[in-house]
């Protein structure tokens, strides 16, 4: 789950369902830690159950959600460039206003 956190901190927009899944897994991991001790993690328990044929639980994200994550990741560089340009243009317009306000000698 560290991958989700690192991805979110890099600015990729994640679907609400994926964020809620992360919160649920974090809560269940805490409960498992209280019951079984620190040696077990929720990811291992879920993997074991899935490998045993526990497939009655549906996938938490649809193909549409995964496409949204992919598009957000692909568009991140352009959003970052636009934000940088907006900051730079705001800085330059602020400099122009300051020079216009200064009295001429």
C-alpha positions in Angstrom: 0.0 0.0 0.0 3.0 2.3 0.2 2.7 2.6 -3.6 -0.7 4.2 -3.3 0.5 6.7 -0.8 3.6 7.6 -2.8 1.5 7.9 -6.0 -1.0 10.2 -4.2 1.7 12.4 -2.8 3.1 12.8 -6.3 -0.1 14.4 -7.4 -1.9 11.6 -9.2 -5.6 11.8 -8.6 -7.0 8.5 -7.3 -10.6 7.4 -7.5 -12.6 7.7 -4.3 -13.2 3.9 -4.2 -9.4 3.3 -4.2 -9.0 5.8 -1.3 -11.7 4.2 0.6 -10.2 0.8 0.0 -6.9 2.0 1.4 -8.6 3.4 4.5 -10.5 0.1 5.1 -7.3 -1.9 4.6 -5.5 0.4 7.0 -8.2 -0.1 9.6 -8.3 -3.9 9.2 -4.5 -4.0 9.4 -4.7 -2.2 12.8 -7.3 -4.7 14.0 -5.2 -7.6 12.8 -2.2 -6.1 14.5 -4.2 -6.0 17.8 -5.5 -9.6 17.5 -2.6 -11.5 15.9 0.4 -9.3 16.7 2.8 -7.3 14.5 4.0 -10.3 12.5 0.9 -10.5 10.3 -0.3 -7.9 7.8 -3.7 -7.5 6.1 -2.1 -7.8 2.7 -0.7 -11.3 3.5 -4.0 -12.4 4.9 -5.9 -11.2 1.9 -3.4 -12.9 -0.5 -3.7 -16.1 1.4 -7.5 -16.1 1.2 -7.4 -15.2 -2.5 -5.0 -18.0 -3.2 -7.2 -20.4 -1.4 -10.0 -19.7 -3.8 -11.7 -16.9 -1.8 -13.1 -15.1 -4.9 -16.6 -14.2 -3.7 -15.5 -10.7 -3.0 -15.7 -8.5 -6.1 -13.0 -6.3 -7.4 -13.1 -2.9 -5.6 -12.4 -0.9 -8.7 -14.0 -1.2 -12.1 -12.1 -0.8 -15.4 -13.4 2.7 -15.6 -11.7 3.5 -12.3 -8.4 2.1 -13.4 -8.6 4.0 -16.7 -9.1 7.2 -14.6 -6.0 6.5 -12.5 -4.0 5.8 -15.7 -5.2 9.0 -17.4 -4.5 11.0 -14.3 -0.9 9.6 -14.1 -0.4 10.3 -17.8 -1.7 13.9 -17.6 0.3 14.7 -14.4 3.3 16.2 -16.2 1.1 18.5 -18.2 -0.8 19.6 -15.1 2.4 20.2 -13.3 3.7 22.3 -16.3 0.5 24.4 -16.4 0.7 25.0 -12.6 4.3 26.1 -12.9 3.5 28.4 -15.8 0.6 29.9 -13.8 2.9 30.5 -10.8 5.5 32.1 -13.0 3.0 34.3 -14.8 1.5 35.3 -11.4 5.0 36.2 -10.3 5.8 38.2 -13.4 2.5 40.1 -13.3 3.2 40.9 -9.6 6.6 42.4 -10.6 4.9 44.5 -13.3 2.4 45.9 -10.9 5.1 46.7 -8.4 7.2 48.5 -11.0 4.1 50.4 -12.2 3.3 51.6 -8.7 6.8 52.9 -7.9 7.1 56.7 -8.4 9.3 58.0 -11.2 12.3 60.2 -10.2 
